[in-house]
Amino acid sequence: MSRDAQHSDYRRKVKTRDELRAAIGPRPRARSVIMCHGTFDLVHPGHIRHLMYAKSKADVLVASLTSDSHINKANFRPFVPQDLRAMNLAALEVVDYVIVDEHPTPIENIKYLQPDFFAKG
């Protein structure tokens, strides 16, 4: 497989909220969906363990990440821009879909997407 084909394979995992809603479908679903949310600015072993644990609890794992505009924990944050953070998560085999959350908290997308479970890290 060419390098471009490999990159496009995981890029397809990054969805808008409307695309993601269409991809996972309405409840009740044949396959259970779990959502994790975080900044994922510098992905570390704790993030990986959390994502792996969440995936073990459902069929489909959605990783939601905070958009750049809502990260204000410290100066010079985020270190990694949101599009690259989304690609980093999409490159992980355990993650089925990635969404950049344009809201300050995941509540609006939880209401909109209605995952079966939410895994708080």
Backbone as CSV, one residue per row, in Angstrom:
resi,resn,N_x,N_y,N_z,CA_x,CA_y,CA_z,C_x,C_y,C_z
1,MET,0.849,-1.173,0.000,0.000,0.000,0.000,0.896,1.238,0.000
2,SER,0.574,2.193,-0.830,1.377,3.412,-0.917,1.188,4.275,0.332
3,ARG,2.115,5.174,0.547,2.038,6.076,1.702,0.761,6.918,1.636
4,ASP,0.408,7.423,0.456,-0.812,8.221,0.314,-2.047,7.404,0.632
5,ALA,-2.068,6.153,0.220,-3.212,5.285,0.510,-3.327,5.039,2.008
6,GLN,-2.206,4.855,2.685,-2.233,4.653,4.131,-2.786,5.885,4.831
7,HIS,-2.366,7.066,4.407,-2.832,8.300,5.028,-4.316,8.513,4.777
8,SER,-4.783,8.243,3.571,-6.198,8.445,3.278,-7.052,7.447,4.036
9,ASP,-6.498,6.281,4.350,-7.245,5.274,5.090,-7.626,5.785,6.475
10,TYR,-6.691,6.411,7.177,-7.061,6.892,8.502,-7.721,8.256,8.465
11,ARG,-7.497,9.036,7.422,-8.187,10.325,7.313,-9.694,10.144,7.182
12,ARG,-10.112,9.037,6.631,-11.554,8.794,6.481,-12.251,8.660,7.836
13,LYS,-11.488,8.441,8.887,-12.059,8.313,10.227,-12.475,9.659,10.810
14,VAL,-11.903,10.747,10.327,-12.211,12.079,10.855,-13.488,12.570,10.182
15,LYS,-14.496,12.849,11.004,-15.826,13.196,10.490,-16.321,14.519,11.063
16,THR,-17.209,15.166,10.320,-17.985,16.263,10.890,-19.050,15.617,11.768
17,ARG,-19.722,16.403,12.560,-20.734,15.783,13.426,-21.903,15.212,12.617
18,ASP,-22.266,15.837,11.499,-23.336,15.279,10.663,-22.893,13.980,9.990
19,GLU,-21.653,13.948,9.499,-21.124,12.717,8.897,-21.059,11.596,9.925
20,LEU,-20.640,11.948,11.129,-20.530,10.934,12.181,-21.903,10.412,12.580
21,ARG,-22.863,11.300,12.701,-24.226,10.877,13.047,-24.767,9.903,11.995
22,ALA,-24.513,10.189,10.725,-24.951,9.283,9.653,-24.197,7.957,9.718
23,ALA,-22.916,8.001,10.050,-22.101,6.781,10.081,-22.497,5.842,11.214
24,ILE,-22.797,6.392,12.394,-23.130,5.518,13.527,-24.613,5.192,13.588
25,GLY,-25.441,6.005,12.952,-26.869,5.748,12.903,-27.572,6.096,14.204
26,PRO,-28.906,6.058,14.153,-29.699,6.398,15.337,-29.775,5.223,16.317
27,ARG,-30.127,5.528,17.549,-30.374,4.482,18.538,-31.777,3.941,18.331
28,PRO,-32.033,2.696,18.594,-31.069,1.655,18.967,-30.262,1.211,17.748
29,ARG,-29.036,0.830,17.999,-28.121,0.416,16.934,-27.786,-1.057,17.086
30,ALA,-27.362,-1.653,15.979,-26.894,-3.043,16.026,-25.545,-3.129,16.736
31,ARG,-24.727,-2.073,16.597,-23.397,-2.047,17.219,-23.350,-0.921,18.249
32,SER,-22.870,-1.223,19.438,-22.803,-0.215,20.500,-21.691,0.798,20.223
33,VAL,-21.943,2.040,20.645,-21.019,3.151,20.404,-20.614,3.763,21.743
34,ILE,-19.318,3.954,21.919,-18.795,4.640,23.099,-18.008,5.860,22.638
35,MET,-18.131,6.942,23.390,-17.411,8.175,23.060,-16.479,8.541,24.204
36,CYS,-15.263,8.933,23.844,-14.296,9.521,24.773,-14.073,10.952,24.323
37,HIS,-13.759,11.810,25.266,-13.503,13.208,24.905,-12.282,13.710,25.653
38,GLY,-11.498,14.537,24.980,-10.350,15.140,25.636,-9.656,16.119,24.725
39,THR,-8.593,16.694,25.235,-7.781,17.612,24.452,-6.844,16.841,23.534
40,PHE,-6.265,15.771,24.058,-5.335,14.921,23.294,-4.244,15.765,22.639
41,ASP,-3.755,16.764,23.398,-2.750,17.667,22.838,-1.431,16.933,22.625
42,LEU,-0.952,16.290,23.638,0.207,15.405,23.503,-0.262,14.031,23.957
43,VAL,-0.514,13.150,23.025,-1.041,11.819,23.363,0.030,11.051,24.127
44,HIS,-0.356,10.537,25.301,0.580,9.825,26.168,0.023,8.442,26.511
45,PRO,0.788,7.597,27.190,0.328,6.233,27.486,-1.010,6.173,28.220
46,GLY,-1.293,7.143,29.075,-2.587,7.165,29.759,-3.744,7.330,28.785
47,HIS,-3.570,8.156,27.774,-4.598,8.303,26.735,-4.818,6.970,26.017
48,ILE,-3.726,6.329,25.642,-3.824,5.062,24.904,-4.551,4.025,25.745
49,ARG,-4.198,3.916,27.016,-4.862,2.946,27.905,-6.346,3.257,28.034
50,HIS,-6.686,4.532,28.166,-8.084,4.939,28.282,-8.862,4.574,27.010
51,LEU,-8.292,4.863,25.859,-8.955,4.536,24.593,-9.114,3.027,24.425
52,MET,-8.099,2.268,24.784,-8.180,0.806,24.680,-9.251,0.253,25.618
53,TYR,-9.316,0.779,26.834,-10.336,0.339,27.784,-11.733,0.663,27.249
54,ALA,-11.911,1.879,26.754,-13.218,2.276,26.217,-13.628,1.369,25.064
55,LYS,-12.705,1.094,24.163,-13.009,0.235,23.007,-13.415,-1.163,23.460
56,SER,-12.873,-1.636,24.578,-13.228,-2.973,25.072,-14.664,-3.036,25.580
57,LYS,-15.294,-1.885,25.774,-16.653,-1.828,26.313,-17.728,-1.637,25.248
58,ALA,-17.335,-1.425,23.994,-18.319,-1.194,22.928,-17.727,-1.608,21.591
59,ASP,-18.580,-1.637,20.589,-18.149,-2.035,19.243,-17.448,-0.906,18.491
60,VAL,-17.904,0.320,18.705,-17.409,1.475,17.956,-16.902,2.523,18.945
61,LEU,-15.664,2.973,18.736,-15.079,4.014,19.587,-14.982,5.326,18.822
62,VAL,-15.634,6.348,19.362,-15.554,7.706,18.836,-14.661,8.511,19.774
63,ALA,-13.601,9.087,19.241,-12.734,9.972,20.015,-13.079,11.407,19.640
64,SER,-13.558,12.142,20.613,-13.928,13.541,20.426,-12.821,14.396,21.028
65,LEU,-12.378,15.404,20.279,-11.320,16.248,20.838,-11.733,17.706,20.850
66,THR,-11.269,18.405,21.862,-11.566,19.816,22.041,-10.891,20.643,20.949
67,SER,-11.656,21.525,20.323,-11.085,22.383,19.274,-10.090,23.372,19.882
68,ASP,-9.202,23.855,19.049,-8.181,24.812,19.489,-8.795,26.013,20.209
69,SER,-9.935,26.482,19.730,-10.533,27.703,20.277,-10.991,27.563,21.724
70,HIS,-11.125,26.344,22.222,-11.599,26.131,23.596,-10.519,25.605,24.531
71,ILE,-9.287,25.591,24.081,-8.194,25.150,24.953,-7.528,26.387,25.532
72,ASN,-7.632,26.515,26.847,-7.048,27.686,27.504,-6.416,27.316,28.840
73,LYS,-5.880,26.106,28.927,-5.282,25.641,30.184,-3.990,26.382,30.524
74,ALA,-3.211,26.746,29.535,-1.912,27.375,29.786,-1.496,28.180,28.559
75,ASN,-0.475,28.983,28.741,0.064,29.723,27.594,0.601,28.752,26.555
76,PHE,0.548,29.172,25.326,1.100,28.399,24.208,0.395,27.062,24.000
77,ARG,-0.841,26.927,24.451,-1.571,25.697,24.215,-2.629,25.967,23.175
78,PRO,-3.034,25.065,22.362,-2.462,23.716,22.316,-1.079,23.711,21.651
79,PHE,-0.306,22.708,21.971,0.991,22.529,21.331,0.810,21.999,19.908
80,VAL,-0.190,21.146,19.734,-0.456,20.502,18.446,-1.796,21.022,17.920
81,PRO,-1.867,21.555,16.700,-3.128,22.065,16.146,-4.191,20.963,16.032
82,GLN,-5.457,21.362,16.091,-6.558,20.400,16.136,-6.575,19.429,14.963
83,ASP,-6.259,19.867,13.764,-6.286,18.949,12.620,-5.238,17.854,12.760
84,LEU,-4.079,18.210,13.270,-3.034,17.212,13.480,-3.376,16.308,14.664
85,ARG,-3.985,16.867,15.706,-4.433,16.032,16.832,-5.472,15.022,16.355
86,ALA,-6.370,15.455,15.475,-7.375,14.539,14.924,-6.716,13.428,14.110
87,MET,-5.727,13.782,13.295,-5.008,12.766,12.508,-4.253,11.788,13.410
88,ASN,-3.662,12.298,14.495,-2.964,11.415,15.432,-3.912,10.372,16.006
89,LEU,-5.099,10.790,16.400,-6.073,9.843,16.946,-6.575,8.891,15.868
90,ALA,-6.827,9.413,14.685,-7.325,8.575,13.589,-6.320,7.503,13.203
91,ALA,-5.046,7.773,13.396,-4.008,6.797,13.047,-3.974,5.616,14.011
92,LEU,-4.640,5.745,15.153,-4.675,4.647,16.119,-5.703,3.604,15.688
93,GLU,-5.292,2.367,15.638,-6.174,1.285,15.195,-7.408,1.154,16.078
94,VAL,-7.279,1.409,17.354,-8.376,1.226,18.297,-9.504,2.248,18.091
95,VAL,-9.206,3.380,17.471,-10.186,4.450,17.268,-10.910,4.242,15.938
96,ASP,-12.249,4.248,15.994,-13.044,4.068,14.775,-13.369,5.395,14.089
97,TYR,-13.683,6.414,14.887,-14.021,7.726,14.340,-13.456,8.817,15.238
98,VAL,-13.196,9.966,14.629,-12.703,11.138,15.354,-13.569,12.325,14.964
99,ILE,-13.882,13.143,15.960,-14.621,14.376,15.707,-13.943,15.502,16.473
100,VAL,-13.812,16.659,15.835,-13.316,17.855,16.511,-14.538,18.573,17.063
101,ASP,-14.609,18.685,18.384,-15.766,19.293,19.038,-15.586,20.804,19.088
102,GLU,-16.476,21.517,18.437,-16.412,22.978,18.373,-17.077,23.647,19.570
103,HIS,-17.538,22.853,20.529,-18.182,23.381,21.730,-17.205,23.336,22.898
104,PRO,-17.458,24.119,23.950,-16.531,24.126,25.086,-16.525,22.823,25.891
105,THR,-17.613,22.072,25.842,-17.701,20.773,26.522,-18.308,19.763,25.545
106,PRO,-18.211,18.460,25.841,-18.768,17.459,24.922,-20.281,17.292,25.011
107,ILE,-20.937,18.023,25.883,-22.366,17.798,26.146,-23.219,17.929,24.889
108,GLU,-22.999,18.966,24.084,-23.816,19.162,22.879,-23.674,17.992,21.905
109,ASN,-22.460,17.505,21.714,-22.275,16.379,20.791,-22.778,15.068,21.380
110,ILE,-22.741,14.914,22.680,-23.337,13.724,23.302,-24.838,13.726,23.030
111,LYS,-25.478,14.874,23.210,-26.919,14.981,22.937,-27.219,14.714,21.463
112,TYR,-26.398,15.259,20.583,-26.633,15.156,19.143,-26.346,13.751,18.613
113,LEU,-25.239,13.168,19.033,-24.818,11.863,18.499,-25.425,10.687,19.257
114,GLN,-25.784,10.897,20.501,-26.382,9.879,21.359,-25.588,8.570,21.377
115,PRO,-24.315,8.634,21.801,-23.576,7.379,21.948,-24.231,6.541,23.039
116,ASP,-24.033,5.245,22.987,-24.594,4.373,24.017,-23.888,4.582,25.353
117,PHE,-22.596,4.918,25.287,-21.785,5.106,26.491,-20.852,6.296,26.302
118,PHE,-20.480,6.906,27.427,-19.459,7.952,27.430,-18.405,7.547,28.445
119,ALA,-17.162,7.476,28.027,-16.068,7.065,28.913,-15.295,8.297,29.355
120,LYS,-15.450,8.654,30.614,-14.751,9.808,31.177,-13.388,9.358,31.657
121,GLY,-12.340,10.040,31.198,-10.968,9.665,31.563,-10.530,10.249,32.870
